Amino acid sequence: MEFNKTEVIFQKSEMVRLDAITLKQLRALSAVTDCASLTGGALRLGLTPPAIHSQIKNLEEAFGVPLLHRPPEAGAFTPTLAGITVLEAAQRIEVVLSQCSYQVMAVSEGRAGQVTLGVVSTGRYFAPRLVKMLSLACPEIRIALRVGNREQLIDDLARHVVDLAIMGRPPRQPEVASVALGIHPHGIVAPPDHPLAGLAEVPVQDLLAQTFLAREEGSGTRLLMSRYLDRLGDGQVVDLIDMDSNETIKQSVIAGLGIAFMSLHVVMDELRFGQLVQLAAPGLPIERHWFLVHPVDRQLSPAAQRLQEEIARLKGAYLPGAPVQP
């Protein structure tokens, strides 16, 4: 009768009762092997020799093979070939458990973990710099960056999609805890050859007669612009063209398609290099603040708490125009 070798190996492997194997048994085998005796192994583990003998007996029954050579009187216990294999596995298990223990401690102490940081669209101009600073300060914490407009970010906070969020004015709902991070200035920008550029003070009616390039509904900048123009023109309707991104608005203003009310953090480089200029419009610039927020109905993880503390400690060093830290 012929036997398939693969089938025989598979059948034997099924005899091992993995669910019956415990760490106590593996440590008993290691201790007896290291000490070469039941008595020595028992002393190392703080057990009685009968207890050690029972652990090893149960381990051998689980594997279905002898794991130790029983010596004659006064002889040393030595592992069988199967015992050596089990001991090697036990050593690997101890290493993995040690690593796991370190990782659990790191997570519980906020030194490791994953945190999702939400940022409003305007913040994309400094968010990468902030994430780089946080990664250097907290290298074992993985940071997932999520960018969206104000409405999207508020929804993310309500659904706990993000752990922390950076935005302008904190929302009323969901209820959040907030920390002010730094000044967030807003103004109106135009190309340098615009008729209103260079005026000491732009007349209100001349300003309201312009075409404004604006972010989509739901954007915090759009909301702030609407309030400013309504207050300035007492509800007068202005010509608005919606655009889906700050980059599109910037390039369109540079091309002369209109002017724009924008976060000055968004146009810092264009202002510095003369591609855009600020208009001296009444009541500008408007200074708001950036805030770091998180929902109060959900406790922050230790990693998120660590990042919250680090972001506050940086005191806005990542914001456009702030000096680069060494």
C-alpha positions in Angstrom: 0.0 0.0 0.0 1.4 3.4 -1.0 1.2 6.5 1.2 1.3 10.1 0.1 4.0 11.8 2.1 2.2 15.1 2.1 -0.9 13.5 3.5 1.0 11.7 6.3 2.6 15.0 7.4 -0.7 16.8 7.3 -2.4 14.1 9.3 0.4 14.2 12.0 0.2 18.0 12.1 -3.6 17.7 12.9 -2.7 15.7 16.0 -1.1 18.8 17.6 -3.7 20.4 20.0 -2.6 24.1 19.6 -5.5 25.3 21.7 -4.1 23.3 24.7 -0.7 24.9 24.6 -0.1 27.7 27.2 2.7 30.1 28.0 3.1 28.5 31.4 3.9 25.1 29.7 6.4 26.6 27.3 8.1 28.5 30.1 8.2 25.4 32.2 9.9 23.5 29.3 12.5 26.4 28.9 13.2 26.5 32.6 13.8 22.8 33.0 16.0 22.7 29.9 18.0 25.7 31.1 18.4 24.3 34.6 18.7 20.6 33.4 16.4 19.5 36.2 12.8 19.7 37.4 13.9 21.1 40.8 16.0 23.9 39.2 13.2 24.8 36.8 10.7 24.8 39.7 12.9 27.2 41.7 13.3 29.5 38.8 9.6 29.8 38.2 8.6 29.7 41.9 6.7 26.5 41.5 6.9 23.0 42.9 8.6 20.1 41.0 5.2 18.3 40.6 3.6 21.4 39.2 6.5 21.8 36.6 6.2 18.1 35.8 2.4 18.5 35.2 3.0 21.5 32.9 5.5 19.6 30.7 3.4 16.5 30.7 0.4 18.5 29.4 2.6 20.1 26.8 3.9 16.8 25.5 0.3 15.5 25.3 -0.7 18.5 23.3 2.1 17.9 20.8 1.8 14.1 21.0 5.5 13.5 21.3 8.2 13.5 24.0 9.9 16.9 24.4 12.5 15.9 27.1 14.8 13.0 27.5 14.2 11.6 31.0 17.6 10.9 32.5 18.6 8.1 34.9 19.0 9.1 38.5 20.9 12.4 39.0 21.2 12.9 35.2 20.4 16.1 33.3 17.2 16.7 31.5 17.8 17.4 27.8 15.4 18.3 25.0 14.5 15.9 22.2 14.6 17.1 18.6 11.0 17.9 18.9 11.7 19.7 22.2 14.4 21.8 20.5 11.9 22.9 17.9 9.3 23.8 20.5 12.0 25.8 22.5 12.9 27.8 19.4 9.3 28.6 18.9 8.9 29.6 22.6 11.9 32.0 22.2 10.3 33.7 19.2 7.0 34.0 21.1 8.8 35.6 24.0 10.4 38.1 21.7 7.1 38.9 20.0 5.4 39.4 23.4 8.3 41.7 24.5 7.8 43.8 21.4 4.1 43.8 21.9 4.6 44.9 25.5 6.7 47.8 24.4 4.2 48.8 21.7 1.3 48.7 24.2 3.2 50.9 26.7 4.1 53.3 23.9 0.4 53.5 22.8 -0.9 53.9 26.4 1.7 56.7 27.1 0.9 58.5 23.8 4.3 57.8 22.3 2.8 55.7 19.5 -0.5 55.2 17.7 -2.4 56.8 14.8 -4.1 60.1 14.8 -6.3 61.6 12.0 -5.8 65.4 11.8 -8.4 67.3 9.9 -7.6 70.7 8.3 -9.8 73.1 6.5 -8.9 73.7 2.8 -7.2 77.0 3.6 -4.9 75.2 6.0 -3.4 73.0 3.3 -0.8 75.7 2.8 0.8 75.0 6.2 -0.5 71.6 7.1 2.4 69.7 5.5 4.9 71.8 7.4 3.0 71.1 10.7 2.9 67.4 10.0 6.6 67.4 9.4 7.3 69.1 12.7 5.0 66.7 14.5 6.6 63.7 12.8 10.0 64.9 14.0 8.8 65.4 17.6 6.6 62.3 17.7 8.2 59.8 15.3 6.2 56.8 16.5 2.8 58.4 15.9 1.4 58.0 12.5 -0.5 61.1 11.3 -3.2 60.8 8.7 -4.1 64.2 7.2 -7.6 64.9 6.0 -8.4 68.2 4.2 -11.9 69.6 3.4 -14.0 72.7 3.5 -15.5 73.9 6.7 -18.8 72.0 6.3 -17.0 68.8 5.5 -14.7 69.2 8.5 -17.7 69.9 10.9 -19.3 66.7 9.6 -16.1 64.8 10.2 -16.0 66.1 13.7 -19.6 65.1 14.3 -19.0 61.6 13.0 -15.6 61.2 14.8 -13.8 60.7 11.5 -11.0 63.0 12.7 -9.4 63.0 16.1 -8.2 66.7 16.0 -9.1 69.5 13.6 -7.6 72.8 12.7 -10.1 75.4 11.5 -11.2 79.0 11.9 -14.2 79.8 14.2 -15.1 76.6 16.2 -18.6 75.3 15.4 -21.5 75.4 17.7 -22.4 71.8 16.8 -20.9 69.4 17.5 -19.7 70.8 20.8 -15.9 71.0 20.8 -13.0 72.0 23.0 -10.8 74.5 21.3 -7.3 76.1 21.7 -6.3 79.2 19.8 -3.2 78.6 17.7 -2.4 81.9 16.0 -3.6 84.9 14.0 -5.3 84.2 10.7 -5.5 87.4 8.6 -7.9 87.9 5.6 -7.8 90.6 2.9 -8.7 91.4 -0.7 -6.1 90.8 -3.3 -5.8 91.9 -6.9 -3.2 91.8 -9.7 -0.6 94.6 -9.4 -1.9 96.5 -12.5 -5.5 96.6 -11.2 -7.1 100.1 -11.2 -7.7 99.9 -7.4 -4.1 98.8 -6.6 -2.0 101.4 -4.9 -4.9 103.6 -3.7 -4.5 104.7 -0.1 -8.1 103.8 0.5 -10.4 102.0 -1.9 -13.9 103.7 -2.3 -16.6 101.3 -1.1 -18.7 101.6 -4.3 -15.7 101.1 -6.5 -14.9 97.9 -4.5 -18.5 96.6 -4.6 -18.5 97.1 -8.4 -15.8 94.6 -8.9 -16.2 90.9 -9.9 -15.3 88.7 -6.9 -13.8 85.3 -7.3 -15.0 83.2 -4.4 -14.8 79.8 -2.8 -17.8 77.4 -2.9 -20.7 77.6 -0.5 -19.7 75.8 2.8 -16.2 77.4 2.8 -15.3 79.3 5.9 -13.6 82.0 3.8 -16.8 82.3 1.7 -18.8 82.9 4.8 -16.5 85.5 6.2 -16.4 87.3 2.8 -20.2 87.3 2.5 -20.5 88.9 6.0 -17.8 91.5 5.2 -19.4 92.5 1.9 -22.9 92.5 3.3 -21.8 94.8 6.1 -19.8 97.0 3.8 -22.6 97.4 1.1 -25.6 97.1 3.5 -26.8 94.1 1.6 -25.9 95.2 -1.9 -25.5 92.3 -4.3 -22.0 91.9 -5.8 -20.9 90.0 -8.8 -19.6 86.6 -7.7 -17.9 83.8 -9.6 -17.6 80.5 -7.7 -14.4 78.5 -7.9 -13.5 75.2 -6.3 -10.1 75.9 -4.9 -7.8 78.6 -3.6 -5.2 77.7 -6.3 -7.8 78.3 -9.1 -8.8 81.6 -7.5 -5.2 82.8 -7.2 -4.3 82.0 -10.8 -7.5 83.6 -12.0 -6.8 86.8 -10.0 -3.3 86.9 -11.4 -4.8 86.6 -14.9 -7.1 89.6 -14.3 -10.4 87.8 -14.1 -11.4 89.5 -10.9 -10.4 90.2 -7.3 -10.7 87.9 -4.3 -11.3 88.0 -0.6 -8.8 85.4 0.7 -6.8 84.2 3.6 -3.5 86.0 3.4 -1.8 82.8 4.5 -2.9 81.4 1.1 -1.3 84.2 -0.9 1.9 84.8 1.2 4.3 83.9 -1.6 2.3 85.7 -4.4 2.3 88.9 -2.3 6.0 88.5 -1.5 7.0 88.1 -5.1 4.7 90.8 -6.4 2.3 88.6 -8.4 -0.6 89.9 -6.2 -1.2 93.0 -4.1 -3.5 93.8 -1.2 -6.2 96.4 -1.7 -6.6 99.0 1.0 -10.3 98.3 1.5 -12.1 99.6 4.6 -11.8 97.4 7.6 -9.1 95.1 6.2 -7.3 93.0 7.0 -9.7 91.1 9.1 -7.8 89.1 11.8 -9.3 85.8 12.9 -7.6 82.9 14.7 -6.7 79.4 13.9 -8.1 76.9 16.4 -7.3 73.3 17.3 -10.5 71.6 18.2 -11.8 68.1 19.1 -15.3 66.8 20.1 -16.0 66.9 23.8 -18.2 63.8 23.7 -15.2 61.6 22.9 -12.1 61.2 24.9 -8.8 61.7 23.1 -6.5 58.8 22.7 -3.1 59.2 24.4 -1.5 59.7 21.0 -4.0 62.5 20.1 -3.4 64.1 23.5 0.3 64.1 22.8 -0.1 65.7 19.4 -2.5 68.3 20.9 0.1 69.3 23.4 2.8 69.4 20.7 0.7 71.6 18.4 0.0 74.0 21.2 3.7 74.0 22.1 4.7 75.0 18.6 2.8 78.3 19.0 2.0 78.7 15.3 5.6 78.2 14.1 4.3 76.3 11.1 2.0 79.2 9.9 3.0 81.0 6.7 5.4 83.8 7.5 6.6 82.3 10.7 10.4 81.7 10.9 11.5 78.2 10.1 12.6 76.4 13.2 16.0 74.7 13.1 
